[in-house]
Amino acid sequence: MASALWLYLTHFYYDPGAYSIGVRNGTSDTTLRDVSLRVEPRGEFVFGIEDPGQTKWFQNPRWPTPTRVFVTFTDPAGVARSVTTTGAPPTFRGSICVVVTKSNDYAAHLELQRRK
């Protein structure tokens, strides 16, 4: 019984998880609404409204490291948008920040920071 408790506490309760995932509004003047991420192989995160420059995080999700990321949001004109980017390597451990930008059209890219 004690070994099962030790395994639970060390592997599930205190394990920080492989990664944290966030999304940043990288636009200079556009508020994004209904921001959410759907990741492959499995997972979905809802962030809500993001002002320019704002970043929101989910800490230590228990899903596998995302290898593909789909970002959906509503722009100020009320148009639903979706952008896609590749994810992190499957063995990645650290912070994954999905940055939504806009020049002529919306795009997304990842900023990865490995744990030390």
C-alpha positions in Angstrom: 0.0 0.0 0.0 2.8 2.4 0.9 4.5 1.8 -2.5 1.3 2.5 -4.4 0.9 5.8 -2.5 4.5 6.8 -3.1 4.0 6.0 -6.9 0.9 8.1 -7.0 2.4 11.1 -5.1 5.7 11.1 -7.1 4.3 10.4 -10.5 0.8 11.9 -10.7 0.4 14.4 -7.8 3.8 16.2 -7.8 4.8 15.6 -11.4 4.8 19.1 -13.0 3.7 17.6 -16.4 5.6 17.8 -19.7 4.5 21.3 -20.8 2.5 24.4 -20.2 0.6 25.9 -23.1 -0.5 29.5 -23.7 -1.7 31.8 -26.4 -0.5 35.4 -27.0 -2.3 38.1 -29.0 0.7 39.3 -31.0 -1.3 42.0 -32.8 -0.7 45.6 -32.0 -4.3 46.9 -32.1 -6.8 44.0 -32.4 -8.8 42.4 -29.6 -9.4 38.7 -30.2 -12.6 37.1 -28.8 -13.6 33.5 -28.2 -9.9 32.4 -28.4 -9.4 28.6 -28.1 -6.8 26.1 -29.1 -7.4 22.6 -30.3 -4.3 20.4 -30.3 -3.4 17.1 -31.8 -3.1 14.3 -30.8 -5.6 15.4 -28.1 -6.7 18.4 -26.1 -8.7 21.6 -26.2 -8.1 24.9 -24.3 -10.5 27.9 -24.1 -9.0 31.3 -23.4 -11.8 33.8 -24.0 -11.0 37.4 -24.8 -7.4 38.6 -25.4 -6.3 42.2 -25.7 -3.3 43.1 -27.8 -0.1 41.8 -26.2 -2.0 39.7 -23.6 -0.9 36.1 -22.9 -3.0 33.4 -21.1 -1.7 30.0 -19.9 -2.8 26.6 -19.0 -0.3 25.0 -16.6 0.7 21.3 -16.9 -2.1 19.7 -18.9 -2.1 16.0 -18.8 -2.5 15.5 -22.5 0.4 14.4 -24.8 2.6 17.2 -26.2 0.8 18.8 -29.1 2.3 18.1 -32.6 -0.3 20.3 -34.4 -2.2 23.4 -33.1 -5.4 24.9 -34.4 -6.3 28.4 -33.1 -9.9 29.7 -33.5 -11.0 33.2 -32.6 -13.4 35.9 -33.6 -12.0 39.2 -35.0 -13.4 42.7 -34.2 -15.7 42.5 -37.3 -17.3 39.4 -35.8 -15.7 37.0 -38.4 -14.7 33.6 -37.1 -11.1 32.9 -37.9 -8.9 29.8 -37.8 -5.2 29.4 -38.2 -2.9 26.3 -37.9 0.7 25.8 -36.9 2.9 22.8 -36.3 3.4 21.8 -32.7 6.3 20.9 -30.6 8.5 17.8 -30.9 6.8 14.8 -29.1 9.6 14.7 -26.4 9.4 18.4 -25.7 9.2 19.5 -22.0 8.7 23.2 -21.3 6.5 26.2 -22.2 4.6 26.3 -25.6 3.3 29.8 -26.5 1.1 30.1 -29.6 1.4 33.6 -31.0 -1.3 35.0 -33.2 -0.1 37.8 -35.5 -1.6 39.9 -38.3 0.0 41.6 -41.2 -2.2 41.2 -44.3 -4.0 38.3 -42.7 -3.9 36.3 -39.5 -1.2 33.8 -38.8 0.2 31.8 -35.9 3.6 30.5 -34.8 5.1 28.8 -31.7 7.6 30.1 -29.2 9.2 27.2 -27.3 11.1 27.5 -24.0 12.6 24.3 -22.7 12.7 23.6 -19.0 16.1 23.9 -17.4 
